[in-house]
Amino acid sequence: MNRVVIEKSILSENNRIAAELREALTASGALALNFISSPGSGKTMLLEKTLELLPAHTRLAVLTGDIQTDNDARRLLRYGHPVRQICTGGACHLDAAMVAKHLEGWLLKVVQLLLIENVGNLVCPTSYDLGEDAKIVILSVTEGDDKPLKYPGIFRKAELMILNKIDLLPHVPFQLELARENARRIHPEIEIIETSCTTGAGLGQWMRWLEARAAKKVAAASAAATRNHSQPGGWNAQLEVQCQRRTRQSRLHAASVD
Amino acid sequence: MHEMGIASSVLETVRKESRRGERASRVGVRIGEFVAVDPDSLRFCFEAIVKTSDLAPLSLEIEWCRAEGGRRGDELQIAYLEFEEVEVAT
């Protein structure tokens, strides 16, 4: 019997694809965000409000994951941006291969911002790197304020926690300060924004966070391009090349539900 | 039930790491407390799929890692593989 030390990630194939996506997104300065929450905490509505509030010229694309139906993609398509539904057909999370596959043929060089709405689940999506710049966890006040303690993995990995549906606070026993404390016990540096997509409270702060994060990504891409004595080659040019490599039948326009 | 996907990935890695003339008999994995993988579910899924695979018999050892003593609790790794030599038909 011979024991060999491996020390390799179990999800090495997923991580390889995610690293390719991240490299391409970083080179072109596009910001990719992975939204994770329980079902029903308001991911899709937050994205709807985001699409509504972003300047009309923002070049963004949305991938939205669900086990079944293209309901979310249909809701999000109303804002005039390219949207694709990823139906996992039973899988409880998105993985990097699903993201890469659903980016195929997209006119990615027009994209500055890629928003990925994961399947509603606080557990499984935690393990899967999608090549995103940041995971954002959404916790609504109709859930328990101890969720950060019950599901520490996602709260530890998320850069930002959005406490959503705060307009319902008078009607539920959710303690906002306790939720914040619990999140910071798990992840002391986590950023927190409180929002209501119904009243619009906190959405300005969310948009400023998004704008600052996108600016930071562009600055990082420019610095990397300077270091490498090369230009990024246009929005997402490298990602487009990589995705086209994977494309069997190239589709030129994706502003539709596949 | 993403443990089924994790179990499949473990088997894929074992296949990739196995060389001609060797048969993997045991795989050791390291699971951190923050990666949202349940060890019992992973063991159940692993046993369910390994017994009908070309890798059977293959046993699984899970090391559960708390975020302490230099560990981050985010481990999701194949730690080691044990191999037995087998006769190779020429």
Interface residues (C-beta under 8 A of the other chain):
Chain A: M1 N2 R3 V4 V5 I6 E7 K8 S9 I10 L11 S12 E13 N14 A91 C92 H93 D95 V123 C124 T126 S127 Y128 Y151 P152 G153 I154 R156 K157
Chain B: M1 H2 G5 I6 S9 V10 E12 T13 E17 E22 S25 V29 E33 F34 V35 A36 V37 G73 D74 L76 Q77 I78 A79 Y80 L81 E82 F83 E84 E85
